[in-house]
């Protein structure tokens, strides 16, 4: 593929410059000029893909296109005759001539695992005389197959010690590689069987010195995206970059500079970092401290080395580990250390982290880094780290755009006024550095100031995909190697281009493809060609099929009768004689194997780090397939590049990638890739052919901004979003799509969204935006664009084939919502309960609310309860509330709902919805009668935060089943305006004797539940403090409330109408002493001491009731139980205004045990039959109903009295126990009360 116009061979007629509109329409005709403000091409973002319109015209000429002509493209070098050598990782060296005809120059055996193989190619400065070239590759050696162990002994690791080799070869005049001419120049140590970072670029300076870039050869996938400095005993040293990049006695992670002689020996020029003979150093090192300087170039004029160095992948800075991931373009103007693995970017230091103890030490000193690793064989004290020339991360540099971070250092252009070439770049580009970006798919022309700083960053036109390598040729044109969009293999986008200055006019751009490129003799091939010329639409076409026959037209069919390898060439010519060629290689006699990955299916969903079973089928018509030659590789894809992590051989097996996501940010654009390949034996004397296949494994969790395509949306930076970005500006009918996906039993999609607008619906469709609908769900207003909420989408009828998925957005007018991410799950949509936590405040704002939300989410997950939080009252709609089993009011205050929202909530409860009130939920909506009944009691007051004892009344409810009778904890204890006991089941009360400030007189409910209005209600007064939500007992209390409110666990929440204890056996809570003396609490009993006084139950004035208690006299003692008296601190008030049921062994009949003192004697006969003597316990039941007073002793009625005195009315009053005097010793226990209907 070429255009025939160079120097004086080109037509002399100068054509007028075309308008930009025409240039853009010609596809490969390019424009350049104004400073860049956005990235050029951005995968998945077509709005960024148009090159900037500008002055100056360029033409991008395809020279080689497609995997057969490029293999997996690695590097290029331009020969003096404009032919291009380019390498493929599998060891293949190809030669493409200036006319676009490509052939294999040779193939060297290589070790292939992870990134190893054939890397760089360089042309000797004296090539025209010695035809010497240089290759950097991994020789096979005797390295074991498979992965190296991550842990083991030194002997285990030694088996995988290998090298990457720089060798000098001769390229024969016929363009073939003389394999016998190899002269080994230099071996660089390599830890094989593990990933990553080979480097491997080669260039020369004006003095003829060879520069070689080498990577740190360190596994980055167990360092959480920070610096890999794992020195644990028994750990593979490949996890410690201080053994390589930071080691002055090691050639890895460096830029090496040497002068190579004809025989392959070399000398070290002056000015390298360490003079020859310096102890514990290698003199070849020109610059050190690089991670993966994958591409570099040397400016012949200045000797400056430009380096593109890949950085780690941490999504955010961590004070315990170091800076966030970033990459850089570095400039080496003199020998220096560039910091890795101690510092990165603009000398941002990492932390000395101990991988064994997980303890972070001090930051490294970039001015004086020290290498104290046990794997270091070099100097401890290192040269100071140099800052990067252009560091960048995400969108940190606006001119670079955003997206993947993968710097490819290209060349510096030097204008030669004496060069007779019409395609050379313009003089105004002299001294400009051409930077490439692999993942972001752009080329930038960077102008520099006199001091070397950046003056201006300009867009440069590029219409290919992922830039792998660049160099200026002897014609002054820019040659670019395009990797394509596959991983570890070429594809139809892989290419070699020449970008020419076209200001003198354009020539035809030709492209060609074939439906078959290999097969048996008699192979019939249908060709398809196209050609464009920006300023001449009248073209003629001709074909040379390579077997001595010719053709014409754009779609000829040709039959190859004989075995052989042929080059079919298509030529397009314009009226002025300019031509453009394109060619394709046809192999006859051998058929490329067909490889198919049966398992896993393309687009299958899989968790990172889990085993991946595989099944591969291979068919080859010329030979029996040998499954032992099938290689299957698992790679971790990140944006548009991938890292090979593990491999296996065979047609069936299991790939075992390392755990986790390789240290990447979980919100990064990462995915799994399974690739399979098979190389046949080369039938009928033809070259061996390789068949490949690949499938993508999609992560369960996917950030929305990593879409494949979109309509109508924008990517928006947002601090609260996972990964810092959302898909926003969503309106009705907009969509985003992702490909490929293959489902296998997924039942639910969870979408994380925010809405400061009206909300709307999200749909999942396949195939197209209006394809089959598989699920939809309502996304409510969340209270703001920064407030996110998870929304579950139930899925149905998902296709079993590989497809493209579409998230389609529906709603009313205006912006609907933003989508942060989504996740697929096989968990049934209805497997658990759903709770909406509402925490809006119109009054006091509790700082414990975030801790409460977090606790409820943490508690709900394992229990199968999905918790969503919001402060947006707009979510109280019938449609939205219907999604939830319960709504929790978490420390809401004031009026938080309008009338419509209140009505929706009332209807929700009436239809069986649950309610969970926490703490200040009782300080909410005082004028809403329904809510007051639902919560059970309104807040009245509270004392300061303090410790108190909670008394548990019900051990059957899930909120209190885990608690003992007494629960001591610290909180802010509410007093309530009313006591909920009559309408709710009280689960626990506060013992007001254990703290200061209780005002409920001893019957102080603090947790209760009830059936209310058709729904379930649970309330707890705890939860004021942040610490509460870290307290295990309180968390279990909340979980029980959640389980009850959602209906997950049943409980009896009817009001307790039976007997309840009013003496807790521990304290006098609820009781008050009037007059002298006291009652002591001992072993669960009350014992009288002194007198005469009265211990009365102040918690409640009683009407109709039954009081039960046990009593015991020591001897002839005196006491009594008073009923029906008014509250008073005077014990005589009970004597004068109430009635005493006497306890006294000896006295007048109306003043002994069982009598209503001085008013009515007990039935003496009945009493004496059941009365137990002093020293034993007796039981009273005293029943008051209206004015009637009945006394039962040990189950037998012994008195029945009716009051006639209005001053002593029994229809209301308190109860009390008498302490008669110092000589009277009476004990009480098991005091219980049951209220009766009036």
Buried (B, 14 or more C-beta within 10 A) or exposed (E): BBBBBBEEEBBEEEBEBBEBEEBBEBBBBBBBBEBBEBBBBBBBBEEBBBBBBBEBBBBBBBBBBBBBBBBBBBBBBBBEEBBBBBBBBBBBBBBBBBBBBBBBBBBBEBBBBBBBBBBBBBBBBEBEEEBBBBBBBBBEEEBEEEBBBBEBEEEEBEBBBBBBBBBBBBBEEEBBBBEEBBBEBBBBBBBBBBBBBBBBBBBBBEEEBBBBBBBBBBBBBBBBBBBBBBBBEEBBBBBBBBBBBBBBBBBBBBBBBBBBEEEBEBEBBEEBBBEEEBEEBBBBBBBBBBBBBBBBBBBBEBBBBBBBBBBBBBBEBBEEBBBBBBBBBBBBBEBBBBBBBBBBBBBBBBBBBBBEEEEBEEBBBBEEBBBEBEBBEBBEEBBBBBBBBBBBBBBEBEBBBBBBBBBBBBBBBBBEEEEEBBBBBBEEBBBBBBBBBBBBBBBBBBBBEEEEEBEBBBBBBBBBBBBBBBBBBBBBBBBBBBBBBBBBBBBEBBBBBBBBBBBBBBBBBBBBBBEBBBBBEEBEBEBEBBBBBBBBEEBEBBBBBBBEEEBEEBEBEBEBEEBBBBBBBBBBBBEBEBBBBBBBBBBBBBBBBEBEBBEBBBBBBBEBBEEBEBBBBBEBEBEEBEBEBBBBBBBBBBBBBBBBBBBBEBBBBEBBBBEBBBBBBBBBBBBBBBBBBBBBEBBEEBBBBBBBBBBBBBBBBBBBBBBBBBEEBBBBEBEEBBBBBBBBBBBBEBBBBBBBBBBEEBBBBBBBBBBBBBBBBBBBBBEEBEBBBBBBBBBBBBBBBBBBBBBBBBBEEBBEEBBBBBBBBBBEEEBBBBBBBBBBBBBEBEEBBBBBBBBBBBEEEBEBBBBBBBBBBEBBEEBEBBBBBBBBBBBBBEEBBEBBBBBBBBBBBBBBBEEEBBBBBBBBBEEEBBBBBBBBBBBBBBEBEBBBBBBBBBBBEBBEBEEBBBBBBBEEBBBBBBBEBBBEBBBBBBBBEEBBBEBBBBBBBBBBBBBEBBEBBBBBBBBBBBBBBEBBBBBBBBBBBBBBBEBEBBBBBBBBBBBBBBBBBEBEBEBBEEBBBBBBBBBBBBBBBBBBBBBEBEEEBBBBBBBBBBBBBBBBBBBBBBBBBBBBBEEEBBBBBBBBBEEBEEBEBBBEBBBBBBBBBEBEEBBBBBBBBEBBBBBBEBBEEBBEEBEEBBBBBBBBBEBEBBBBBBEBBBBBBEBEEEEBBBBEBBBBBBBBBEEBBBBBBBBBBBBEEE
